[in-house]
Amino acid sequence: MEEEQHSNKNQKIIAAAIVLVAVVLVAFGVSYFSGKKKDETTNTPTTAITDSSNTNTTASTATYKNGSYTAEGKYVSPGGQEGVSVTVTLKDGIVTDSTVETTPASPDSKEYQSDFKSGYKSQVIGKSLESIQLSRVSGSSLTSQGFNEALDTIKSQAKS
Amino acid sequence: MKRSIPSNRKPKASTANVTAAHFQFDAIGTAWDIEVFGKELAAAKAAELKATILKRIDQFDKHYSRFRNDSLVTAIAKSAGTYDLPADAQPMLKLYHELYKLTSGAVTPLIGQTLSDTGYDASYTLIPKKQISQVPSWESRLNYQPPRLTVTEPVLLDFGAAGKGYLTDLIADLLQARGYANYCINAGGDIVYHSATNDKLPIGLEHPDNPDMAIGVAHIANQSLCGSSGNRRSWDTFHHIVDPKSLQSPQHIKAVWVTAESGLIADGLATALFFVPANKLKNDYTFEYAIVADDYSLEHSPHFPAEFFTNQPPGA
C-alpha cells in the first residue's frame, strides 16, 4: 500500500518535472516567460545559432536578449505546494549558465526533488575566447575560404 | 637595493616558448597554423622550411584527395586494377580497416561517392542529389596487401575521417627530422604540440554553436588533440560525417574531442565516436575523449586533459 503511494508520488514528481521542462522549452522557443528577467543588456545577439544550421538560415534566426531568465514551476504534492525554479543565463544566444533551485515544503518532497536534481545533467556553457585569453582553438574543422564562399553562394541563392 | 619587477611571465631563460617561425596558409581545404618555437629562424631558412612543408602537404593531397583530378584517389575512382600505394598509405589504411571493423562499417574510406552525392564534392556544390549512393563494403571492392591495393571495381575513396590528423603527424615527422623539437601544428583544429621540456599548451575547446566561445580548455604536450563537430562544415541537413547505413549525418552529437599519441588515431577516433560508444574502442587504443551531446550535456573520460565550463549540478 505504502509502495503504491510512493510510486504515485513519484509519478507526480515526474509529471512536475515534465511540466518544468516544458516551461523552460516554452521560455526559449516562443519567448514566453512566466518568470522575471534581470540583468538585461542592450547587446543584440547576432547569428551565433545560425552558424550551425542549414541553408535555410534566414528562417531560423531567433534572437534573444542577453540576460538571466528565470522560470518557476509549481505543483501541489500531498505535502503541500512545491516549487522548482530554473534560471538560465544567455549571452549572444548561448546558454552561459543555468541553475535549478527547489523549495520543498515537506521532507518527502525534499527527497524526491533531490532525485530530480541528480538526474539533471551537467551541461557545457560557453565563455568567450577573449575572456579566457586563448588564441588556439580546437573544434570544428576550420574551413578554407573556398568552402565558406561556396556556402555563402548557396545561402544567397536560397534567399533569392 | 634593486627589486625585481613583478611579472606574469615565467622567469625562464629558455627560448622554448619564443616563436622561431610562424606559417599560416590554406591547404587541403582547411586553415593551417604552424608555429616553430626556439631561436628565430633567418628569413631564408624560414621560407625554405615553409616551402618544404607545403610540398609535403601537396604530395599527400595529390595521393589522397578526392577533390583533385590528378590524384591517385581519382585514378582509383576511374578504373579498377592494382595500385602501388605510397609508403605513408599503410598506417592510414591499417587504422581505417581497424575502425571499419570496430564500427561495423560506419567508419569507412568507401564513403567518397556518398559524400560527393550529398553535395560535398570537388566543386563544393553543397546541394544534395536526389539519389544518394549506397556505400559499398570494404571486402567487395578493396584488397590491400601493402604496398599493393587491388580495386575490383572503381570506387571513390575518402580519407576525410583521419587524413587531416595523419597529415599533422607527417608534418611533425618532417620538423622532427630537421631538428625542431618544439612546435605546434594546427590543421583546422587538429592540433599536435611537441615540447622538449614537456610544457603544456592551453587550447580552447570550441563551443559547438559559437566559434568565439570555448566550453573548456585543454592542456596538451607531446600528443595530439583532434576535434570533430558538424557546425562549420555543414550544408543542407548534412555535415562532414555521413552514416553509411542511414545516409544521413549523425545529429545526436554536437562535438567530439580526442587526445592520443598521434593525430591519425585522435582524428580517426573522433569520427568513430559519432558511431560507437568509447567502450568499444578502449581495448584497441590509448586515448581520452570528450563528447558534447545535442542537449549540451558533457561526457568525458576521467583523464581527458581539460577543464570544462559547465553549470554545476544542483546541490553540488
Interface residues (C-beta under 8 A of the other chain):
Chain A: A48 I49 D51 S52 S53 N54 T55 D92 G93 I94 V95 D97 S98 T99 V100 E101 T102 S114 K117 S118 Y120 K121 S122 Q123 V124 I125 G126 K127 S128 L129 E130 I132 L134 R136 V137 S138 G139 S140 S141 L142 T143 S144 Q145 G146 F147 A150 L151 I154
Chain B: D26 G29 T30 A31 D33 S123 Y124 T125 L126 I127 K164 C184 N186 G188 G189 D190 I191 L201 P202 I203 G204 L205 E206 H207 P208 D209 N210 P211 D212 M213 A214 I215 G216 V217 A218 L225 C226 G227 S228 S229 G230 N231 R232 R233 S234 W235 D236 T237 H240 A255 W257 V292 D295 Y296 S297 L298 F308 F309 T310 N311 Q312 P313 P314 G315
